[in-house]
């Protein structure tokens, strides 16, 4: 078992059973895709303008 899997078991083991395990399967990829989207948006569309070297 990797460290990431171990810590995910610790984190999600403490979440009450109100959230089913099937819901986590949909939340984690959506969270990952949204983080990637916002980071790419910041890198390419809101990047600071660089000055030209003389």
Secondary structure, 3 states (H helix, E strand, C coil): CCHHHHHHHHHHHCCCCCCCHHHHHHHHHHHHHHHHHHHHHHHHCCCCCCCCCC
